[in-house]
Amino acid sequence: MRSASTVLTNALTHYHEELQHALSALERDRAGSGEAFSPAFRLPEPSLALEQFFSVSDIGIAELAAYRGHSLRLLDLMRNPGTRTTKTLASLTIVARAVRHITETGERILIVTPSSANKATALRDAVHRAIVAGLVTADQLQITCVVPDVSTAKLWSSPLSEDALLRRRNPLVVHVSEEPASVKELAAAFTAEHAERLWRQYRVRVWYTLGLDNYRAADMIRAFVERDLLPEADSDTGTRTHVHSVSSAFGLLGHDLGHRRVTESGGRTLPQARYFLVQHLGTPDMVLSLRHGTHDRGNLPAYRFEASEGLYRQDGDPHFPATTFDPAEQLDPTFYTRRPVTSAHMDPLIARQGGGGLVVSLHECLSRYAEVRGLLAAAGVSLPADPRRLREWSLVMAVTGTLNAADRGLLPDSEDVLIHASGSYGDQDYLPVPDHHRLSAADVTTLAGHVEDAVRAATSH
């Protein structure tokens, strides 16, 4: 049961007009980019059906207990019970743009996206919501998601997989690879090689949605909520540190865009945003880039094994775990991006405005789990009593990272800390997609076969 101190219901409906203005400005900035097919950055006109579609976009603000002189708050972006992650906001916005394009042109759209799990769940949830709300039909809007095999246990079952007709139109495709992020290369290669042919042959537009701006657009709302629900800056020098568990930091880049729009529009004064990235040892690339200007893993601190404890330890760099079960561990497959191009955006942003980054380990998260669970329970956010039942570690990573950073003096000038709660769910919150409801693809040719089968299924009705 949640009891966040303040909840903004249906944020996408609430900010519809402001978001549309921001989307229009974003599209003007992108004019002439020469990208492949992408619907205009325009939302459908307000309607009861659109309001129903957006109704799972609530956002909460919760007060947490202060820690070592830092005032802690939680920005709860996980309030859709069908996803429990912030990917809902961007997914609803992406699908809404597709709906407008379909309505205005009569063209069909097939969304193609790689995902480590949560993006796939959220986009599939949004596609189904659009169909149920009557905004589109199941033949007008389809989706194909490509996920790494290590993430299959995190894929939520839904009517798009449980209904045989919807399952054929909207395939979940698993790719086995030593490098999970290779699903991005596979999906991008399929789009480059087959999108034009599918348009000519079946009159369906293929939309590869992974572009940064598709996600920055919705994440601007975080700054709008901050403006309306949090105290404004006491002075021009006021700061607020935004802590976020990240793979590529799309959410914080979206907040930065929204923050600049709010600041430029006048009115309430937002505190200067300082961004603090939390990662895990499997993919610490953004923190490495912040610290050393490169993603080279050779800059990770050297760990020594303490046989008496069964742990690896290091004390050379406080930005990395002091203890870990394994320096090569994968805490959560959600965070799978190596060498993210977004470091080129985040590094100068943090250098200019302040902030930092920290890497956490599974051992550190488990060591503080009871503490984190109690801290969040007071804000109405529930974690399973048994950490082995937790399937999404994003929020636990963010809070653990905040507490560790405070203990190590890495938040010295950030009394006001806002933790972006981007995801948390346990095995009790969902049913995984069963094996027989998934397909597999080792290469572009196989993936193309699955997609073409899906397109033909929709074309024949």
C-alpha positions in Angstrom: 0.0 0.0 0.0 1.4 3.4 -1.0 1.1 6.5 1.1 3.3 9.0 -0.7 2.9 12.5 0.8 1.8 14.0 -2.6 0.5 12.3 -5.7 -0.1 13.9 -9.1 -2.7 11.8 -10.8 -2.6 11.2 -14.5 0.5 13.4 -15.1 0.4 13.0 -18.9 -3.1 14.4 -19.0 -2.3 17.0 -16.5 0.7 18.3 -18.5 -0.8 17.6 -21.9 -0.6 21.2 -23.2 2.8 22.0 -21.7 4.2 18.7 -22.9 2.9 19.3 -26.4 4.6 22.7 -26.5 7.9 21.1 -25.3 7.6 18.3 -27.9 7.0 20.9 -30.7 10.2 22.7 -29.6 12.1 19.4 -29.6 10.9 18.6 -33.1 12.0 22.0 -34.4 15.5 21.4 -32.9 15.6 18.1 -34.8 14.4 19.4 -38.2 16.5 18.1 -41.0 18.0 15.3 -38.9 17.5 12.9 -41.8 16.5 10.0 -39.5 14.5 6.9 -40.6 10.8 6.9 -40.1 9.6 8.6 -36.9 6.1 10.0 -36.2 5.9 13.7 -35.5 6.4 14.9 -31.9 2.7 15.5 -31.5 0.1 14.0 -29.1 -3.5 13.2 -30.0 -6.0 15.9 -29.1 -7.5 15.4 -25.6 -10.3 13.0 -25.3 -11.9 10.6 -22.8 -10.1 7.7 -24.6 -6.7 9.4 -24.3 -7.3 10.2 -20.7 -8.1 6.6 -20.1 -4.9 5.6 -22.0 -2.8 8.0 -19.9 -4.5 7.1 -16.6 -1.5 5.0 -15.3 0.9 8.0 -15.4 0.6 9.0 -11.8 3.7 10.5 -10.1 4.3 10.7 -6.4 6.6 12.7 -4.1 7.5 11.1 -0.8 9.5 12.5 2.2 12.2 10.1 3.5 14.0 10.3 6.7 17.0 12.6 6.6 20.4 11.0 6.5 23.7 12.5 7.6 22.4 16.0 7.2 20.9 15.4 3.8 17.2 15.9 3.2 15.9 12.9 1.2 12.8 12.8 -1.0 11.6 10.2 -3.4 10.3 10.9 -6.9 8.0 7.9 -7.4 7.8 7.1 -11.1 6.7 3.5 -10.7 3.0 3.8 -10.0 1.7 1.8 -13.0 0.8 -1.6 -11.6 1.3 -3.1 -15.0 5.0 -2.2 -15.2 6.3 -0.8 -11.9 8.9 1.2 -13.8 9.4 4.8 -15.1 9.4 3.4 -18.7 5.6 3.8 -18.6 5.9 7.6 -19.1 8.0 7.4 -22.2 6.2 4.4 -23.6 2.8 6.1 -23.3 4.2 9.1 -25.1 5.8 7.1 -27.8 2.6 5.1 -28.4 0.5 8.3 -28.3 2.6 9.8 -31.1 2.1 6.6 -33.1 -1.7 6.8 -32.5 -1.8 10.4 -33.9 0.2 9.4 -37.0 -2.1 6.4 -37.6 -5.2 8.5 -37.1 -4.1 11.3 -39.4 -2.5 9.2 -42.2 -4.3 5.9 -42.1 -0.9 4.2 -42.2 0.0 1.2 -40.0 2.9 1.3 -37.6 5.1 -1.5 -36.3 7.3 -0.5 -33.4 10.6 -2.3 -33.1 12.7 -1.9 -30.0 15.6 -3.7 -28.3 15.3 -3.9 -24.5 16.9 -5.4 -21.5 13.3 -6.1 -20.2 11.5 -3.1 -18.7 11.3 -1.0 -21.9 9.7 -4.1 -23.6 7.2 -4.6 -20.8 6.2 -0.9 -20.8 5.9 -0.5 -24.5 3.8 -3.6 -24.8 1.6 -2.4 -22.0 1.2 0.9 -23.7 0.3 -0.7 -27.1 -2.3 -2.9 -25.4 -3.7 0.1 -23.5 -4.1 2.0 -26.8 -6.0 -0.9 -28.3 -8.3 -1.3 -25.2 -9.0 2.4 -25.1 -10.1 2.3 -28.7 -7.4 4.7 -30.0 -6.2 2.1 -32.6 -6.9 -1.4 -33.6 -4.7 -4.4 -33.1 -4.0 -4.4 -36.9 -3.1 -0.7 -37.0 -0.4 -0.8 -34.3 2.0 -3.6 -33.6 5.2 -4.1 -31.7 8.2 -6.4 -31.8 10.7 -6.4 -28.9 14.1 -8.0 -29.0 15.6 -8.9 -25.6 18.7 -10.8 -24.4 18.2 -14.3 -23.0 19.6 -13.2 -19.6 16.5 -11.0 -19.1 13.7 -13.3 -19.9 12.7 -13.8 -16.3 12.0 -10.1 -16.1 9.5 -10.0 -19.0 5.9 -9.5 -17.7 3.1 -11.6 -19.2 0.2 -9.6 -20.5 -2.7 -10.0 -23.0 -0.2 -9.3 -25.8 1.4 -12.6 -25.0 -1.5 -14.5 -23.5 -3.9 -13.9 -26.4 -2.9 -16.1 -29.4 -3.9 -13.5 -32.0 -2.2 -10.6 -30.2 0.9 -12.8 -29.5 1.3 -13.5 -33.2 1.0 -9.8 -34.1 3.3 -8.6 -31.3 6.2 -11.1 -31.0 8.7 -11.1 -28.1 12.0 -12.2 -29.6 14.9 -13.5 -27.5 18.5 -13.2 -28.7 21.2 -15.4 -27.2 24.6 -13.6 -27.1 27.6 -13.2 -24.8 27.0 -9.5 -25.0 23.4 -8.7 -23.9 23.5 -5.2 -25.5 23.9 -6.8 -28.9 20.1 -6.8 -29.1 20.5 -3.1 -30.1 22.7 -4.0 -33.0 20.3 -6.8 -34.1 17.2 -4.6 -34.0 18.9 -1.7 -35.7 20.3 -3.9 -38.5 16.8 -5.4 -39.1 15.3 -1.9 -39.4 18.0 -0.7 -41.7 17.7 -3.8 -44.0 14.0 -4.5 -44.0 12.0 -1.3 -43.1 11.7 0.0 -46.6 10.8 -3.4 -48.0 8.0 -3.9 -45.4 6.6 -0.5 -46.3 6.6 -1.2 -50.0 5.2 -4.8 -49.6 2.8 -4.4 -46.7 2.3 -0.6 -46.3 3.4 -0.7 -42.7 5.9 1.8 -41.2 8.7 0.4 -39.1 9.6 2.6 -36.2 12.8 1.9 -34.3 12.1 3.8 -31.1 15.4 3.6 -29.2 16.4 7.3 -30.1 17.3 9.5 -27.1 14.7 12.1 -27.9 11.8 9.6 -27.8 12.6 9.2 -24.1 13.8 12.7 -23.2 10.4 14.0 -24.4 8.4 12.3 -21.6 11.1 12.6 -19.0 10.8 16.4 -19.2 7.7 15.9 -17.0 10.0 15.1 -14.0 11.0 18.8 -14.0 7.4 19.9 -14.3 6.5 17.8 -11.2 9.5 19.2 -9.4 8.4 22.7 -10.1 4.8 22.1 -8.9 5.3 19.8 -6.0 8.7 20.6 -4.4 10.0 23.8 -2.8 11.5 26.3 -5.1 15.1 27.5 -4.7 15.8 29.8 -1.8 18.3 31.7 -3.9 20.1 31.7 -7.2 22.7 29.4 -5.6 20.2 26.8 -4.4 20.9 23.2 -5.6 19.2 19.9 -5.6 21.0 16.6 -6.3 19.1 14.1 -8.5 20.1 10.5 -7.8 19.2 7.9 -10.4 20.2 4.3 -11.2 21.3 4.4 -14.8 22.3 2.4 -17.8 22.4 5.3 -20.3 20.9 8.1 -18.1 18.0 8.9 -20.6 15.9 9.9 -17.6 18.3 12.5 -16.3 18.9 13.9 -19.7 15.1 14.3 -20.1 14.9 16.0 -16.7 17.7 18.4 -17.8 15.8 19.3 -20.9 12.6 19.9 -18.8 14.6 21.9 -16.2 15.9 24.2 -18.9 12.4 24.7 -20.3 11.1 25.6 -16.8 13.9 27.9 -16.1 13.6 29.7 -19.4 9.9 30.2 -19.0 10.3 32.1 -15.8 7.9 31.8 -12.8 9.0 29.5 -10.0 12.8 29.1 -9.5 14.0 25.5 -9.6 17.2 24.7 -7.7 20.2 24.1 -9.9 20.2 20.4 -10.8 23.1 18.3 -9.9 23.1 14.8 -11.2 24.4 11.7 -9.4 24.6 8.4 -11.3 24.4 5.0 -9.6 25.5 1.9 -11.5 26.6 -1.6 -10.8 29.8 -3.5 -11.4 28.5 -5.3 -14.5 28.2 -2.0 -16.4 30.0 0.8 -14.6 30.8 2.7 -17.8 29.2 6.0 -17.1 30.9 6.3 -13.7 34.2 5.3 -15.3 33.7 8.0 -17.9 33.0 10.6 -15.3 36.0 9.6 -13.3 38.6 9.0 -16.0 37.2 10.4 -19.3 37.0 6.9 -20.8 34.9 3.7 -20.6 38.0 1.6 -20.2 37.4 -1.0 -17.5 41.1 -1.1 -16.9 40.4 1.9 -14.6 38.4 -0.1 -12.2 40.1 -0.4 -8.8 42.0 -3.5 -8.1 40.1 -5.9 -5.7 41.8 -8.3 -3.3 40.2 -11.4 -2.1 39.9 -11.7 1.7 39.6 -15.5 2.3 38.5 -15.1 5.9 35.4 -13.1 4.7 34.8 -14.7 1.3 34.7 -11.1 -0.1 36.7 -9.0 -2.5 37.7 -5.6 -1.1 39.2 -2.3 -2.3 39.9 1.0 -0.6 41.5 2.9 -3.4 38.4 4.7 -4.8 35.3 5.5 -2.8 33.2 5.8 -6.0 33.4 2.0 -6.4 32.2 -0.8 -4.1 34.3 -1.3 -1.0 33.1 -5.0 -0.9 31.7 -7.4 -3.4 31.1 -11.1 -3.8 32.6 -10.9 -7.3 34.2 -8.0 -9.1 32.6 -9.3 -12.4 29.1 -9.7 -11.0 25.9 -8.8 -12.8 23.6 -7.4 -10.1 20.7 -6.8 -12.5 20.5 -7.4 -16.3 18.3 -4.3 -16.7 21.5 -2.3 -16.7 23.2 -3.7 -19.7 24.6 -0.9 -21.8 28.4 -0.8 -22.4 30.1 2.4 -23.7 26.9 4.5 -23.8 27.0 7.4 -26.2 25.2 9.4 -23.6 28.4 9.8 -21.5 29.3 12.5 -24.0 26.2 14.4 -22.8 26.3 13.6 -19.1 30.0 14.2 -18.4 30.1 17.9 -19.4 26.6 18.4 -17.8 27.9 17.1 -14.4 31.2 19.0 -14.8 29.3 22.2 -15.4 26.5 21.8 -12.8 28.0 19.5 -10.2 27.1 16.0 -9.1 29.0 12.7 -9.6 28.5 9.0 -9.6 29.0 5.8 -7.6 29.0 2.1 -8.3 27.3 -0.4 -5.9 27.7 -4.1 -5.5 25.2 -6.8 -4.6 26.9 -7.3 -1.2 26.5 -3.6 -0.4 22.8 -3.7 -1.5 22.2 -6.8 0.6 24.1 -5.3 3.6 21.8 -2.2 3.6 18.6 -4.0 2.4 16.8 -4.0 5.7 17.7 -0.3 6.2 16.6 0.6 2.7 13.4 -1.4 3.1 12.5 0.5 6.3 13.3 3.8 4.8 11.1 3.2 1.8 8.3 1.6 3.9 7.8 4.9 5.7 7.1 6.5 2.3 4.6 3.8 1.3 6.9 1.9 -1.1 7.1 -1.9 -0.3 10.0 -4.2 -0.8 9.7 -7.9 -0.3 11.0 -9.1 3.1 13.2 -11.6 1.3 15.6 -9.9 -1.1 15.8 -13.1 -3.1 12.2 -12.3 -4.3 13.3 -8.9 -5.7 13.4 -8.9 -9.5 14.1 -5.2 -10.3 17.0 -3.7 -8.3 16.9 -0.1 -9.6 15.4 1.6 -6.6 17.4 -0.4 -4.1 20.6 0.5 -6.0 19.7 4.2 -6.0 19.0 4.4 -2.3 22.0 2.2 -1.4 24.1 4.5 -3.6 22.7 7.6 -1.9 23.5 6.3 1.6 27.0 5.1 0.6 27.7 8.4 -1.1 26.6 10.3 2.0 28.8 8.0 4.2 31.8 8.6 2.0 31.4 12.4 1.8 30.5 12.3 -1.9 27.5 14.6 -1.5 29.2 17.4 0.5 27.2 20.3 -0.9 23.9 18.6 -1.6 21.6 18.9 1.4 18.5 18.6 -0.8 18.5 15.1 -2.5 15.8 13.8 -4.8 16.0 10.1 -5.5 14.4 9.1 -8.8 12.5 5.9 -8.1 12.7 4.4 -11.6 11.8 0.7 -10.9 11.1 -1.8 -8.2 9.2 -5.1 -8.4 9.3 -8.6 -6.9 8.2 -12.0 -8.1 4.8 -11.4 -6.5 4.0 -8.5 -8.8 3.9 -10.2 -12.1 3.9 -13.5 -14.1 6.8 -14.0 -16.4 6.2 -14.6 -20.0 6.4 -18.4 -20.4 9.0 -20.0 -22.8 6.3 -21.1 -25.3 5.1 -17.5 -25.7 8.5 -16.3 -26.8 10.4 -16.6 -30.1 14.1 -16.7 -30.7 16.4 -15.1 -33.3 20.1 -15.5 -33.7 20.4 -13.2 -36.7 18.7 -10.6 -38.8 17.3 -13.1 -41.2 15.5 -15.0 -38.5 14.2 -11.8 -36.8 12.9 -10.6 -40.2 11.0 -13.9 -40.6 9.3 -13.4 -37.2 8.4 -9.8 -38.0 7.1 -10.6 -41.5 4.9 -13.3 -40.0 3.5 -10.7 -37.5 2.9 -8.2 -40.3 1.1 -10.7 -42.5 -1.1 -11.7 -39.6 -2.3 -8.1 -39.3 -2.5 -7.5 -43.0 -4.9 -10.5 -43.6 -7.6 -9.0 -41.3 
